[in-house]
């Protein structure tokens, strides 16, 4: 059996495991996050609420931290402007990043096959720095809905994206979160950089996930609702 066939078989097995062939993201429509925990995508216009709300798209009940998006949540006016960049002290949170959009399922499978780990570094370069390394279980995959209007040309495209597990609560103040991914081989989107990202390829080895706007986020004093 050739190396190419082996790789194709491995990719197919991984895709099946992740549920791409079975509509993995269809389950996101049934997610029931607390209604004070919305994180509305800043990247896509159009599509259902289940797609635009990252909590529903990724079936996440905890606070999502990441995109500088207009957010409908229990924090009416977060410091620094609207966005999913504000959390409350005492609540767990999940890191989300712009998805890796590909030209075809071939490039999507290449990303999944070659993905080895995601390393999240919190408060890099400070005395509070800590990091967590997670494996392929963080990947979420699917297809951009056909009724998405903007960015133009993205409807129907395959995507894959790392979504962290829930991290422990942070103290009030300003924090940063940087994502590094490790790939076995170089991978590319086949269509140029995905919206919100500054590169169309990731090199073999560890590299920073190329988020264009990876600004800090703020943790405010508060009393978050308990998550069942």
N, C-alpha and C positions, 0 to 999 in steps of 0.2 A: 504494500500500500504506500502511495507517495506521501510526501510531507504535506502537500497541498490538500490531499484528501483527508489526511488525519486532522489537519487544522479545520477543515470544513465540518468534519464530524464533531470535533470538539466544540466549535462555535454553535452548531445546531443543538448539541446537548445543553450548552449553557443557556441558549435562548429558550429552550423548553423549560429548563429549571426556573428561569426568571419569569416565565409565563407570558412571553411576548406572543407566542402562537395562540395562547388561550385568552388573550385580552387582559393582561395583567392590570392595566390601568382602569379597566372597567370597574374594578372593585372600589376605586377611589370615589366613584359617584355615590357610594353607600357610606362613606366615612361620615362620622358624626362628631366633628370637633366642637368644642365649646364655642358658642356663637360670639363670644368676645375674643376669640382667637382667629381672626382672619389675617391672611397675608395675600394681598391681591397682586398678581404678576404685573410688573412694570413693563414687560417685554411684549406681551401679546394682547391685541385688541380683538374682540369678538370671541366666539365660542361660549360655552355654557359657564355658569358659575362654578360648576364642578371642575372645570379646566382652569379658569382664571384664579380661583382661590387655591393657593398652594397647599393649604391644610387639607382640602378635599382631594386635590390632585394626587398628593402623595400619602393620603390617609394618615395624617399626623395630628394628634390631639394636643400636643404641647405647642408652646410659642415657637413660631418660625422666625429665625433671625437671618438676614441676608440681603435681599434686594431693596434698593431705595425706592420702594413703591408706595403709592397712596394706600393706606391701610385703614380698614374699619375694625377697630378693636376698642378695648377699654381704656386706651390711652389716647385722649382726644387730640393733643397737640404735642407730640414728642419733640424734645430739643433737637435742633438742627433741621427741622422740617419733617414732613410726613414720610413715613416709610416703615418697613418691617425691620427697623433697626433700633427698636426699643423693647425692653423686657422689664419685668418686675422682679425685685429681689425675692428670693425664696421659691421661684418657679424654674422648673427645668425647661430647656430650650433645645431646638434642633436647627442645625445649620443647613441652609439651602443655597444653591448657586445656579447660575444660568445653565440650562440644559445644552448638551453637545448635540446639535442638529447635524444630520448627515444627508448626503445626496440620495443614498439608497440603503437598503438593509445590509448590504455588503460592508459598508463602512461602519454601520452600527455594530454588526457582529464582530468586526475587527477590534473595536474599542472594548467590547465585553470580553473577548477572548484574551486580549493582551493586558487588561486591567488587573493589577496585583493588589494595590492597597491605596487607601486615602489617609493622609496624615493631617490632622487638624491641630494647628498651633494657636493657642489662645494667649493673647497678650504677649506676643513675641518681643523679645528684647527688653522686657521689664522683669522686675523681681518676682512678679506674679506668673511668669510664663509657665505653661504646662501644655502637654500635647497628648493626643490619643491617635493611635493607628488602627484603622478598621479595614476589613477585607471586602471581597466582592458582594457581601450581603448588603452593602449600602446602595448598590445600583438600582435605579428605577428606570424602566424602559417602556417605550410605547410609540405612538404616532401622534403628531400634532393634529387636532381635529380639523375636519374639512371646512368648518364654518369660521375658522379664525381669519380675520381680515388683515391684520398687520402683525408683524412685518410682512410685506408682500412676498409671496412665493414660498412661505413657510408651511402653509396648510398641506397636510398629508405627508410631511417629511418625518422620517424616523428620528427618534431622539433617545439618548441615554444620559443619565445624570446621577451623580452621587448625592445622596441625602443622608446626613449623619443620623446616628442614634441620638436619643435624648441625653444631653449633657447635664451635669449637676449645676445647681443655681450659682450665680455669681453675686458678688457684693455690689452695692450701688456704686456707680461711677462709669467711666468710659472704658470700653474694652475693644479689642481687635480679634479677628479670627481669620487665619490664613490657611488655605487648603493646598496641600501638595499631593500629587498623584504619582504613582509608580507604574510604569508600563513596561511590559516585556519587550515590546518592539515599538517602533515609531508608528503612530496612527494619525490619519488626517480625516477631515470631514468630507472631502470630495466636492465641496461647494463653497469654499471660503469660510471665514470665521462665522460662527453662529452669533445671533444677536446677543449682545451683552458680553461677548468674549473678544479678546484681542488677538487671537491666533487661530489658525486652522489646522495646526498639527501639534501633537505632543511627542516629544522625543523619548526614546527608550531610556529607562532609568527614572529617577525622581525629578519632577519639575513642578513649579507652581502652576496651579490651574489658572488660566489667563483671564481673570475677571477684570473688566474695564473699570468698574466702579466698586472698589472693595473698601469703602470707608468704614470708620469705626461705628460701634453701636453703643447705646446707653442703657444702663440698668438703673431703674428708679426705685426708690423705696415704695413698698406697696404690699398688698395682701392678696396674692393670686388665689384664684379659686382652686380647690383641690381637683386633681385629675384622677378619675376612678381608675 
